[in-house]
């Protein structure tokens, strides 16, 4: 690499370092830095890890107790940054990124810190991990490329390596609406290499991409084309093509008389007058015989003065420039239409980056509408980039991951599996619904072991989750691993001390043994053991009865025995009545002995009488309690208020008065209920009165004219 190109290449690194809020370094400083990096990367075994301070232990305890506490993690990272001990720094940041890999700002900090400590190779690995974790992040790619520009100053293949890195970045996020910074950085790099053909090629890609600053890019492209010769900015094929178009257009515009004149001159020329191409200008020419050319005339090609050649080519080159711009303007107009379609969605997105805080209202809907639009447009590359952007901003919302995975299931099964994996193992570890969908997806495509791993991992993350355990059981049942199913359900029955879970799993195992395995007696034994183990007896007894009902043909004696055993248990009266009623229905429908039915009917009537007696007794108790409360003396609110007032005013001096007022006494009158005449028929008189006085004024309801729309005016 020559010195001039090396200086041009290093200038972009220095400029980028300044833009990245870091101090610029000279080539000498960079060389010393690289030497120190190499020495640090190749040093021997690391020194013993320092002991953690008490404060650091407290921060670690907080985040391990609550891994989803994003603020707690920020406190931990701030503390290790202040301490500036690289071992503490690595441990904290590595653990943090297992929970929050979409925080690109922390990736930049991590890589820069490794570089400051002289660990260039580790810094490189950190940046690689970062762009792998969050590939749709132009800012992180720019920071990584800046780092590589500084590290590869002495590398002979520096340009090729940087270009490959740029191409990786554009492949990953070049279609992002906000990727302008990355495109401009690439263009700037190629301009400093004075490779304007590559600059034009980059603009050709950029002008086909609906990015935020599309209009600015078109303006910049025009300035580059008009400011340089098309031989410098266009590829050879394009230059020759555009020049052919220009020449063809000039021939069409040339007048006929001029063409005939030129043809006549060619006919008059004799072979003796021709001069070999490339003859020096000082030698005699057949057109001039050594005499100077008249003013304003152009000599033969190759003999013209330099200024005359430039003058003749200027119009042609300008025309080629405009043709090149015209071609790009057509592309620009199509891209502008695509940009306008997407602007309405982009302007509604308030937070395109990740944060642990909830999104604003309506943001999920905006992302979904945007994704539906992009899917309908039909560009797989743009759809994937937009999905990646959406799950960065909505990383903590399982509905967005489900939408992404559901779309990828129809496109690429392996990619869909990767989406599920990222969602379930990093961002949404405690969301069962997404894990269950992932397991079902893996099972559907024949990855049985992967499905088992997903479900077992969910059970470890959320111990005691019944839905996860049932999915494992059903997975093994679908694989016809009946022994595993029985062992898993039995393990849960024996391992729980909760009556509801014991009852639930016992019923599941009994149903499995009966319906799938076909062993009714084994199913009954499972229920009986659960009853002895203090399960919910009402549910288990009812399941026993249902099992007997499933026999074909039904066994009357066995079913009747089950009913009798249940009714002899120490159960609440209400529960006994339920089973007694079912026993009565059973005997009515299936019993062959009418005497048995009569006995069951009498037993059921006895239970009903007991219930009636209890209800009647309870009713009397309630009436007595209500009567006692009615007999309690009521508090005279007025007298209480008066007493309170007197007690309050007694402390104040009262005016002296001798006027006393006595309440007058009124005579007490006794009221007697009038006695009705027993010989008088009151009901008959009331009916006669209603007939006589039903319409004393003979009022008639007017007939309304239905021909009117409102029916308001009478006819």
Secondary structure, DSSP 8 states (H G I E B T S, - for coil): --HHHHHHHHHHHHHHHHHTTS----HHHHHHHHHHHHHHHT--S--------HHHHHHHHHHHH-TT-HHHHHHHHHHHHHHT-HHHHHHHHHHHHTT-TT-HHHHHHHHHHHHHTT-HHHHHHHHHHHHHH--S-HHHHHHHHHHHHHHTTT-TTHHHHHHHHHHHHHHHHTTSTT-HHHHHHHHHHHHHTT-HHHHHHHHHHHTTS--TTHHHHHHHHHHHHHHS-HHHHS-HHHHHHHHHHHHHHHHHHS-HHHHHHHHHHHHH--GGG---TT--TTS--TTTTT----TT----TTTS-HHHHHHHHHHHHHHHHHHHHHHHHHHHHHHHHHHHHHHHHHTT-S--S--SS---TTHHHHHHHHHHHHHHHT-HHHHHHHHHHHHHHTTT-HHHHHHHHHHHHTT-HHHHHHHHHHIIIII-TT-HHHHHHHHHHHHHTT-HHHHHHHHHHHHHHSTT-HHHHHHHHHHHHHTT-HHHHHHHHHHHHHH---HHHHHHHHHHHHHHIIIII--HHHHHHHHHHHHHTT--HHHHHHHHHHHHHT-SS--HHHHHHHHHHHHTS---HHHHHHHHHHHHHHHHHH-S-HHHHHHHHHHHHHHHHHHHHHHHHHHHHHHHHHHHHHHS----HHHHHHHHHHHHHTTS-------------------------TT--HHHHHHHHHHHSSSTT------B-TTSSS--SB-
